[in-house]
Amino acid sequence: MAKASLAALTGAIEELCRTTSGAIALERAVATQLAEAVPFDAWCALTIDPASLLPTGGYHESGVALHLIPLLLEIEARGQDALTWPAMSRAGLRVDTLDRATDGKRERSQRFREVLTPGGIGHELRVTFTTSSGIWGALVLLRGTDVGDFTATEMRMIEESTAGVAGALRREMVLTDIATADRPAGPGLVLLDESLTVLDATAGAAAWLAEIDDGLDAAHRIPYAVTAVRSRVRTRTGRWLTLHAERLHADPRRISVIVEPARPVEIAELVADAYGLTARERDVVRLLSGGYTRREIARALALSAHTVDDHIKRVFAKLEVRSRAELTAKLYFDQHAPRIDADVPVGATGWFVH
């Protein structure tokens, strides 16, 4: 991999992160740019809810045949195939291929057998756009059967050149939330320089920062909490805010800070309202949909395996499902799919704005 070509690709994608508006539009632009350096025949872009790791929107470019998309969505929603978004998240993988994930036995994958192969697709690569708080988006790159799989060099090029996309996606979602919010309590965005001087801020961010009382003159200095990478702070009126700061990948001299009301982002919160789950049952749903085993759930919640089994049985009964696969599929088709079909925008938490 030539350093010059990687640098050029990275620079081009960083420019797209600075100039492209809209999460899906940004992913489409990134895919087009990647195609100039790494060949592939088709692709699709997705925004993903970091809590449930289920898609919240997408775009297909000459990819899977339209009549096969419902089957693909069903396979993805059930979460039991190879190289799923939860599996990549738990393994800390940003880029992988279906061939590598199945040890060269792609036919083990249901989507390979029933969706990709009938569509003349031989190879699949997935790249996630991930921050410390989860996966916010992804690209699926596809090659036909007449060419080889993605090489390790190509995988490294894709991973390194797209490192800044997740932060840009997150900011676009915040801006979408701001644009669609009908309340003054929405999220805000602050841009700082290296000396932590405010270069720019949305009206919402300025209003929230003015509510943080730490003994500083907000007109001249930002509150101390904003200087932390991530912090949680209480306003004068008692509201909790979450602040998340990171250097812009395209310009490390600049720091973006997302300021938003602290609120649950787990899909389990929505499910609790819809299906009458208890707080503990919410935790079980969140971990089940994230791909955790019963033993791992017991360890995470400090419960016995027997107690976890009891909670799972009650969850399955309330949602009228019989397995983890049916649970995740129900979450997707009951909660995600209708909003995607209605073109509901995705907001700051990675979930739909309504």
C-alpha positions, 0 to 999 in steps of 0.5 A: 500500500503506497503511503501517498495513495493512502494519504490522498484517499484519507485527505479526500475523505476528510474533506468530504467529512467537512463539507458533506451535509446529511449522514446518508449523503456523507456515506454515499460520498465516502463510498464513491471516493473509496471506489476510486482506490479499492474496486468493488461492484456494488455497495450499500450504506447504513445508519445504525442505532448504537443501542440496538445495533439495528439499521435506522436507514440506508441506501443501496447502489447496484447492490442486492436485487430488490426482490431479495432485500426483504429476505436480507432484512429478515436475516439481518434482523434475526442477528444469527448470521456470520459477520453481524453488526453486534458481532463486529461491535463486540469483537472491536472490528471496524473492517472485516470480510465474510470470507475471513469471518467464516474461515473461508467457508462463506456457504455457512452464511445464510445471506451468502447462500440465499441473498448474495449468491443468487444475486451474483455476488461473491465477496462482501466487506463490511466497514463500521463507523464507530466511536467509543459509544458505538456503531453509528453507520456502516458500508457494505462493499460487494464484489462479483464472482469473477474477481478475488476477495478484498485483500488485507492491504485493501482492508487496511486502506479502507480502515485507516482512510475512514477513521474520521467518518464516525465523528462526522456522522455523529455531528450530522445526526446532532445537526439533524436533531437540532434542525428537527427539534420542536423544543429548546432542550435539544442537543447543541454543538460547540467548536473550540480551538487548541486554547479552548476558545469558542470558535462557534456554537449553535444556539442550543449549545450556547443556551445549555452552557449558560446553564452550567454554573461552575463559577466561571464567566460564560461570556469569556470562558467555557465551563470546566466540564467542557474541557473533559473528553466526556462528562456529565454535569447538572444545570442550574435547573436540575437537568443533567447534560452529557458532553462529549469532546473529540478532536476533528480528525481532519483538523486536530487543532479543532475540537468539537463538543456535543452538548445534549440532555442526558437521556437513555439511548437504549432501544430497551427504553422504547421497548419497555414502554411498548411492551410493559417491561420492568427495568431488569427486563429492559436490561435483559433485552438490551443485552440479548439484542447486543448478542450476549450469551446467557452466561455473559448476561448473568455476569453483567447483571450480577445474577444467577443463570437461573434468574436470567433464564426466568427474566428471558422467559418473561420477556419472550412471553410479553413480546410473544417470541420464542427465541433471541432471533425472533426478539431482534427481528420483532424489535426491527420490524415493529420499531425500526422498519416503520420509521425507515419507511416513513423517512423519519430522520435519525437524531443525536442519539442514533435513534429516530427523532420521533 
